Every structure is written in structure tokens, then in C-alpha cells.
Amino acid sequence: MKKFLIVLFIGLIAGVLDLIPLFLVNAPLFNMLSVMAFWLVAAYIIAKTTILKNSIINGLVISMLLMLPMALAVSATNPKDFIPMMFMSLLLGPLVGFVIGKFANKN
């Protein structure tokens, strides 16, 4: 349970970091909620899935794979949003992977 709460907290922090640009452009509330939900779920999946042994690259790969369908769906109506969404995943995914590897995956 403690590990789950740590992972949830890491996802919450990543979600808040991803919200900063959305606040600056006055994005709709629904977009902000979906970003928070994404990072909460992504942090959990990153913690539970090991594609690569390096936690930083693992976080990068998983976050990019998870973000891709969402970014493609959003870009169907807002094509300019694809690159910023993938860029935030590129930045925050390795950070989430590193922090989870450091704190949540301790034996």
C-alpha cells in the first residue's frame, strides 16, 4: 500500500508539472483533468511494467507509448497540440521513471 501511495504521489506531481503550460494558455478544464488522469495512470503502469532495466529509459518508452494514442486523437481536432503533448511526455516520462526507480521500487 505504501508503494502504491508513493507511485500515486509521483503521478500527481508529474500531472501538476504538465498542467503548468495548460494554465498559461487557459486550456479547458476537461483537458486538465485528462492530463492529471494520464499521469496518475502512467505512473502506475511505469511502476508495474519493466520493458528495460534502466528506469529512466523505461519511463520514457512507456510514457511515449501511452501518450501516442491520446496525442493522435487530440491532433485530429487540434493538430498543433500533437508536438507539445509528446514533448511533455518526453520530458516527464524519464523523470517519473527515475523517481519511481529511486523511491517506489526499493527492495
Sine and cosine of phi, psi and omega as CSV:
sin_phi,cos_phi,sin_psi,cos_psi,sin_omega,cos_omega
0.00,0.00,-0.62,0.79,0.00,-1.00
-0.90,0.44,-0.67,0.74,0.01,-1.00
-0.89,0.45,-0.65,0.76,0.02,-1.00
-0.88,0.47,-0.68,0.74,0.01,-1.00
-0.92,0.40,-0.60,0.80,0.06,-1.00
-0.90,0.44,-0.72,0.70,0.01,-1.00
-0.89,0.46,-0.68,0.74,0.04,-1.00
-0.88,0.48,-0.66,0.75,0.02,-1.00
-0.91,0.42,-0.65,0.76,0.03,-1.00
-0.89,0.46,-0.68,0.73,0.05,-1.00
-0.89,0.45,-0.61,0.80,0.03,-1.00
-0.90,0.43,-0.70,0.72,0.02,-1.00
-0.90,0.45,-0.69,0.72,0.02,-1.00
-0.89,0.46,-0.65,0.76,0.03,-1.00
-0.89,0.46,-0.67,0.74,0.03,-1.00
-0.90,0.44,-0.67,0.75,0.04,-1.00
-0.89,0.46,-0.60,0.80,0.01,-1.00
-0.96,0.28,-0.39,0.92,0.01,-1.00
-0.97,0.26,-0.40,0.92,-0.07,-1.00
-0.80,0.60,-0.78,0.62,0.02,-1.00
-0.90,0.43,-0.52,0.85,-0.01,-1.00
-0.93,0.37,-0.60,0.80,0.08,-1.00
-0.90,0.44,-0.62,0.79,-0.04,-1.00
-0.91,0.41,-0.47,0.88,0.01,-1.00
-0.96,-0.27,0.19,0.98,0.01,-1.00
0.81,0.59,0.78,0.62,0.01,-1.00
-0.93,0.37,0.43,-0.90,0.03,-1.00
-0.89,0.46,0.45,-0.89,-0.01,-1.00
-0.85,0.53,-0.64,0.77,-0.01,-1.00
-0.86,0.51,-0.65,0.76,0.04,-1.00
-0.89,0.45,-0.65,0.76,0.00,-1.00
-0.92,0.39,-0.64,0.77,0.03,-1.00
-0.91,0.41,-0.62,0.79,0.00,-1.00
-0.93,0.37,-0.56,0.83,0.05,-1.00
-0.91,0.41,-0.69,0.73,0.03,-1.00
-0.88,0.47,-0.72,0.70,0.01,-1.00
-0.88,0.47,-0.66,0.75,0.01,-1.00
-0.84,0.54,-0.77,0.64,-0.09,-1.00
-0.95,0.31,-0.50,0.87,0.09,-1.00
-0.91,0.42,-0.72,0.70,0.00,-1.00
-0.94,0.33,-0.67,0.74,-0.02,-1.00
-0.88,0.47,-0.66,0.75,0.01,-1.00
-0.88,0.47,-0.66,0.75,0.02,-1.00
-0.90,0.44,-0.71,0.71,-0.01,-1.00
-0.92,0.40,-0.64,0.76,0.05,-1.00
-0.88,0.48,-0.64,0.77,0.00,-1.00
-0.93,0.37,-0.55,0.84,-0.09,-1.00
-1.00,-0.07,-0.21,0.98,-0.09,-1.00
-0.89,-0.46,0.74,-0.67,0.08,-1.00
-0.86,-0.50,0.97,-0.23,0.09,-1.00
-1.00,0.00,-0.67,0.74,0.03,-1.00
-0.78,-0.63,0.47,-0.88,-0.03,-1.00
-0.93,0.38,-0.54,0.84,0.02,-1.00
-0.95,0.30,0.89,-0.45,-0.10,-0.99
-0.91,0.41,-0.49,0.87,0.00,-1.00
-0.93,0.36,-0.74,0.67,0.00,-1.00
-0.94,0.34,-0.56,0.83,0.06,-1.00
-0.87,0.49,-0.72,0.69,0.03,-1.00
-0.88,0.47,-0.64,0.77,0.01,-1.00
-0.89,0.46,-0.78,0.62,-0.07,-1.00
-0.89,0.45,-0.73,0.68,-0.06,-1.00
-0.92,0.40,-0.70,0.72,-0.02,-1.00
-0.91,0.42,-0.62,0.78,0.02,-1.00
-0.92,0.39,-0.66,0.75,0.03,-1.00
-0.91,0.42,-0.61,0.79,0.02,-1.00
-0.96,0.28,-0.58,0.82,-0.04,-1.00
-0.97,0.24,-0.50,0.87,-0.10,-0.99
-0.81,0.59,-0.77,0.63,0.01,-1.00
-0.89,0.45,-0.63,0.78,0.00,-1.00
-0.92,0.40,-0.68,0.73,0.01,-1.00
-0.91,0.41,-0.62,0.79,0.05,-1.00
-0.91,0.41,-0.66,0.75,0.02,-1.00
-0.90,0.43,-0.69,0.73,0.00,-1.00
-0.93,0.38,-0.63,0.78,-0.05,-1.00
-0.94,0.35,-0.24,0.97,0.07,-1.00
-0.90,0.43,-0.54,0.84,0.03,-1.00
-0.97,-0.23,-0.49,0.87,0.01,-1.00
-0.75,-0.66,0.99,0.12,-0.08,-1.00
-0.85,0.52,-0.47,0.88,-0.03,-1.00
-0.96,0.29,-0.19,0.98,-0.03,-1.00
-1.00,0.07,-0.21,0.98,-0.07,-1.00
-0.88,0.47,-0.79,0.62,-0.08,-1.00
-0.91,0.42,-0.71,0.71,0.04,-1.00
-0.88,0.48,-0.59,0.80,0.02,-1.00
-0.91,0.41,-0.71,0.71,0.00,-1.00
-0.93,0.36,-0.56,0.83,0.01,-1.00
-0.91,0.42,-0.67,0.74,0.02,-1.00
-0.91,0.41,-0.58,0.82,0.07,-1.00
-0.92,0.39,-0.60,0.80,0.04,-1.00
-0.90,0.43,-0.58,0.81,0.01,-1.00
-0.99,0.16,-0.74,0.68,-0.14,-0.99
-0.99,0.11,-0.48,0.88,0.00,-1.00
-0.85,0.53,-0.79,0.62,0.04,-1.00
-0.89,0.45,-0.58,0.81,0.04,-1.00
-0.90,0.44,-0.71,0.70,0.05,-1.00
-0.89,0.46,-0.70,0.72,0.03,-1.00
-0.86,0.51,-0.69,0.72,0.01,-1.00
-0.89,0.46,-0.76,0.66,-0.05,-1.00
-0.92,0.40,-0.64,0.77,0.06,-1.00
-0.90,0.43,-0.69,0.73,0.04,-1.00
-0.88,0.47,-0.56,0.83,-0.05,-1.00
-0.98,0.20,-0.68,0.73,-0.15,-0.99
-0.94,-0.35,-0.63,0.78,-0.12,-0.99
-1.00,0.01,-0.42,0.91,-0.05,-1.00
-0.98,-0.20,0.38,0.92,0.08,-1.00
-0.94,0.34,0.64,-0.77,0.01,-1.00
-1.00,-0.04,0.00,0.00,0.00,0.00
